[in-house]
Amino acid sequence: MIAVLDYGIGNLRSAQKALEKVGAEAVLTRDPEQIATAQGVVLPGVGHVGRCLEALRHSGLEDPAKAVIDAGTPFLGICVGMQMLYDGSDEAPDVKGMGVLPGHVRLLPDGVKRPQMQWNRLDHRPTPMLAGMDDPVWMYFVHSYAPEMSDDVVATCDYGGPVVAAVQRDNLWATQFHPEKSGTSGLRLLANFFAFCSAGR
């Protein structure tokens, strides 16, 4: 069972349905016990990162989310769900991030249209997240902010310069793009995550 965190904001249902399409038993939940015993956990997010963080905390799901990450449970953050994992964001300077990943989320560079709302090609290194995909890999982005570069980055896209597209640290995967909106490649990523969960990581 893969738990999709139900904190009342974002593309929760579409993420759940996409996971079901690749064969996963995906459950929308805010039950800490169900989250703790899940084989994998997904944190989707759309909109304003500050409001998403406040909703996550109001729902009481921040601590269960951090606990499963610390326990080694496979965890996938999607779009704003990725941004929430960092220390903070330019979009909501007064709202503390989850602090799971070090660094800050910054506004996309001057000279490009914000938000980036398009398909874009990934430049990536080998990663289980993108296993089995033919190059070039194209994913669908909708965002105005992105994390700073770090050693955890496994994929970038070119949008006025390199922009973080995906990170991986041990059991934690996160994507700035929307796999549930990215056609065959996005479903393959979700299938790879499901396989990662099924392997008992």
Steps between C-alpha positions, in 0.01 A plus 500: 500500500622848408368784718425829325499766771153656519562848636224667301704682236634408159466236233436225750244304301693518172815370668301218659338403168833503315649266761201269467552498123845344548360232730551653844245492780503875564297637791427862586553517875568719799516205741847499667487124560414428137782732388749336736425151365482593130758356259537845345380856559426778249478873572344686203460877492385785279459872555669708770765322705416696815134403491592138429736491799236658724241246382742212558562620854133570569419142392763364738685320221841668509636283783369170353655597165838572658479180705458274196784674320725447803387136518614435143155466343499593129369856474412705191446877502334651192528865385419719803520177700867501403549867592346445844782259588763776501597748773295781350385681186513849355126462437423492874800646685321499836398132482754239604540203269508138616881503504532146369726617216754777557480817296251754378242524223558800272301694241575397143757730335420835344448493126274193491123482511369409844353255558675247281193325364617257234662171412876512548785256439693355792877494524562220746747257646421132554228464763238234583243776470546518122592136436370346181431829322635581154687826463404773464268495801229768492292598804230761563579798725279765662700712746657839572747385767759223518753371756863599501754264347640232733670161497155336519398628155461218246326696221478855374325678216611806304284805572717810491779275629497169687195458726464218752250245369551201732693402811571169667646431843483138615129421541389854413403588143362837394406655166435860401301378199164324520538128418123457514471753212802376303352222292688174449825627656322624811317171544831316461649709780203414722538133405868524599395649834246221549771243426729676749226475764428137416867412542462579867729802513 
